[in-house]
Amino acid sequence: MTSPKLNIVLHQPQIPNNTGNIGRTAMATGCRLHVIHPLGFQMDEKARRRAGLDYWEHVDCREHTDWASFMQVESPRRVWCFTTRAARPHWEAEFQTGDYLLFGQENGGLPAEVHAEIHDRFGEAASLRLPMIAHPAARSLNLATVVAVAVYEGLRQFAQRPVR
């Protein structure tokens, strides 16, 4: 299997339709999807068929039992944490091939201990947000939308860099 352009990491996702949409984004863009358990739904074949995920066999998806096992197995060199708590907009990051883009649960984001570990290992600048430009009272966008925006920003940056 070839190395992914980017790694999409979902920490304990709760909504199967979001995960399905994100899987389709990963498949279409050459990204690898990492799903960290526990999940708010089943990922077995029967559940995927019921959800209409007939393309799932084409998704490069790795499941991890928990955050610690993800970090141990993957040993990511660079992680970008997408959170509403960040001050830095996503367009200020300089993405590199193979980076890990980390997203929290739909209903609560990432746990405080995961935020703390990201800041300790990768610095506070590794936390990014998608600004709510037109109406700051909007907390956030749908998780699948945020993932797509982040992935395509990375791909846009890759396309604009000179080939070496």
C-alpha positions as CSV (number, residue, x, y, z in Angstrom):
1,M,0.0,0.0,0.0
2,T,1.3,3.5,-0.9
3,S,1.9,6.1,1.8
4,P,-1.1,8.4,2.3
5,K,-1.1,12.1,1.3
6,L,-2.6,12.8,4.7
7,N,-3.9,10.8,7.7
8,I,-7.4,11.6,8.9
9,V,-7.8,10.6,12.6
10,L,-11.2,10.4,14.2
11,H,-11.1,10.2,18.0
12,Q,-14.2,8.2,19.2
13,P,-16.7,9.3,16.5
14,Q,-20.3,9.0,17.5
15,I,-22.3,9.4,14.2
16,P,-22.0,6.6,11.6
17,N,-23.1,8.9,8.7
18,N,-20.3,11.3,9.5
19,T,-17.7,8.5,9.6
20,G,-19.1,7.2,6.3
21,N,-18.8,10.6,4.6
22,I,-15.3,11.0,6.0
23,G,-14.4,7.6,4.7
24,R,-15.6,8.6,1.2
25,T,-13.4,11.8,1.5
26,A,-10.4,9.7,2.5
27,M,-11.0,7.3,-0.4
28,A,-11.4,10.1,-3.0
29,T,-8.3,12.0,-1.8
30,G,-5.8,9.3,-1.2
31,C,-5.8,9.7,2.6
32,R,-5.7,7.1,5.2
33,L,-8.5,7.0,7.8
34,H,-7.7,6.2,11.4
35,V,-10.7,5.5,13.8
36,I,-10.0,5.4,17.5
37,H,-12.3,3.3,19.7
38,P,-14.7,3.3,21.5
39,L,-17.2,4.3,18.8
40,G,-20.8,5.3,19.1
41,F,-21.8,2.7,16.5
42,Q,-20.8,-0.6,15.0
43,M,-18.3,-0.9,12.1
44,D,-19.0,-4.5,11.2
45,E,-20.0,-5.5,7.6
46,K,-23.7,-5.8,8.4
47,A,-23.8,-2.3,9.9
48,R,-21.9,-0.9,6.9
49,R,-24.3,-2.5,4.5
50,R,-27.3,-1.1,6.4
51,A,-25.7,2.4,6.3
52,G,-25.2,2.1,2.5
53,L,-21.4,2.2,2.7
54,D,-20.9,0.0,-0.4
55,Y,-17.5,1.5,-1.1
56,W,-16.0,0.9,2.3
57,E,-13.7,-1.9,1.0
58,H,-11.9,0.8,-0.9
59,V,-11.3,3.0,2.2
60,D,-7.8,2.7,3.7
61,C,-9.0,2.5,7.3
62,R,-7.1,1.5,10.4
63,E,-8.9,1.0,13.7
64,H,-7.2,1.5,17.0
65,T,-8.4,0.3,20.4
66,D,-7.7,3.6,22.1
67,W,-5.6,6.8,21.9
68,A,-2.5,5.3,23.6
69,S,-2.4,2.4,21.1
70,F,-2.9,4.8,18.2
71,M,0.1,6.9,19.4
72,Q,2.2,3.8,19.9
73,V,1.4,2.1,16.6
74,E,1.5,5.2,14.4
75,S,4.2,7.2,16.2
76,P,3.1,10.3,14.2
77,R,5.8,12.8,13.4
78,R,3.3,15.7,13.1
79,V,-0.3,16.0,14.3
80,W,-2.7,18.8,13.7
81,C,-5.5,19.0,16.2
82,F,-8.7,20.6,14.9
83,T,-10.6,22.2,17.7
84,T,-13.0,25.0,18.4
85,R,-10.7,25.9,21.3
86,A,-7.8,26.9,19.0
87,A,-7.0,30.5,18.1
88,R,-5.0,29.7,15.0
89,P,-6.9,29.3,11.7
90,H,-6.2,26.2,9.6
91,W,-4.8,28.2,6.7
92,E,-1.8,29.3,8.8
93,A,-0.6,25.7,9.1
94,E,1.9,24.4,6.5
95,F,0.8,20.8,5.9
96,Q,3.3,18.2,4.8
97,T,2.7,14.8,3.2
98,G,2.0,12.2,5.8
99,D,0.7,14.6,8.5
100,Y,-2.0,13.5,10.8
101,L,-5.2,15.6,11.1
102,L,-6.9,14.9,14.4
103,F,-10.7,15.4,15.0
104,G,-12.7,14.9,18.1
105,Q,-16.2,13.6,18.8
106,E,-19.2,15.3,17.2
107,N,-20.7,16.0,20.6
108,G,-17.8,17.0,22.7
109,G,-14.5,17.3,20.7
110,L,-11.3,15.9,22.1
111,P,-10.7,15.1,25.8
112,A,-8.6,17.5,27.8
113,E,-5.8,14.9,28.2
114,V,-5.5,14.5,24.4
115,H,-5.3,18.3,24.0
116,A,-2.6,18.4,26.6
117,E,-0.6,15.6,25.0
118,I,-0.8,17.3,21.6
119,H,0.5,20.5,23.1
120,D,3.3,18.8,25.0
121,R,4.5,16.8,21.9
122,F,3.8,19.2,19.0
123,G,3.3,22.6,20.6
124,E,0.3,24.9,20.9
125,A,0.6,25.9,17.3
126,A,-0.5,22.4,16.3
127,S,-4.1,23.3,17.4
128,L,-6.1,24.7,14.5
129,R,-9.7,25.9,14.0
130,L,-11.9,26.7,11.1
131,P,-13.1,30.2,11.8
132,M,-16.8,31.0,11.8
133,I,-16.3,34.1,9.7
134,A,-19.8,35.3,8.9
135,H,-21.4,34.6,12.3
136,P,-19.0,34.1,15.2
137,A,-21.9,32.7,17.3
138,A,-21.8,29.5,15.2
139,R,-19.7,27.1,17.3
140,S,-18.6,24.8,14.5
141,L,-19.4,23.0,11.3
142,N,-20.4,19.4,10.9
143,L,-17.5,17.0,11.5
144,A,-17.5,15.6,7.9
145,T,-17.4,19.2,6.6
146,V,-14.5,20.2,8.8
147,V,-12.5,17.1,7.7
148,A,-13.2,17.8,4.0
149,V,-12.1,21.5,4.4
150,A,-8.9,20.5,6.2
151,V,-8.0,17.8,3.8
152,Y,-8.6,20.0,0.7
153,E,-6.5,22.8,2.3
154,G,-3.6,20.4,2.6
155,L,-4.1,19.2,-1.0
156,R,-4.2,22.8,-2.2
157,Q,-0.9,23.5,-0.4
158,F,0.7,20.4,-1.9
159,A,-0.4,21.5,-5.4
160,Q,1.0,25.0,-5.1
161,R,4.5,23.9,-4.0
162,P,7.1,23.5,-6.6
163,V,8.1,19.9,-7.4
164,R,11.5,19.0,-6.2
